[in-house]
Amino acid sequence: MLPRRTLLIGLALLSGATVPAQAATIQIVMDNLVVLPAEATAKVGDTIEWINKDIFAHTATARNGDFDVAMPAKKTVTSVLKKAGTVEFYCRYHPNMKATLTVTP
C-alpha cells in the first residue's frame, strides 16, 4: 500500500494540476491605415503577432510606455507580453491609428 502523501501527489499529477497553461498567439493587423481589432485581449506570456499589411511603416506605441514596436511595410514582427494592464496604443507615424490591448495576469 502506498503512503498517503505519495498517493495524493500521484492523484494531483494525474488530474493535470501541474500542467502549465499554453501561451497563445494574438494577431493584431495594420491594414488600410486601421488597427484590427480595435480592442484585443491577451494574457501575460502570450505573443502578439503584429502584422503590417500596408505599404507604409507603422508602430505600435503604448501611451504608458510599456512597448514601442516598429513594423516595416509588409512585415510581421512579434513580442511577448510581460505586464498586465490595459494599454492604449497608436502608430507614431499615423496617430489616427489607435487601439486598446487588455492584458490579464
SULZIHU-V132924 format. One record per helix or strand of 3 or more residues. SS is the DSSP state (h for helix, s for strand). FROM is the first residue (numbers start at 1). TO is the last residue. Records with the same first field share a line. If there is no record, write none. Layout:
SS = FROM-TO  FROM-TO
This chain:
h = 4-14
s = 25-31  34-36  39-43  47-52  58-62  68-71  76-80  85-90  98-104
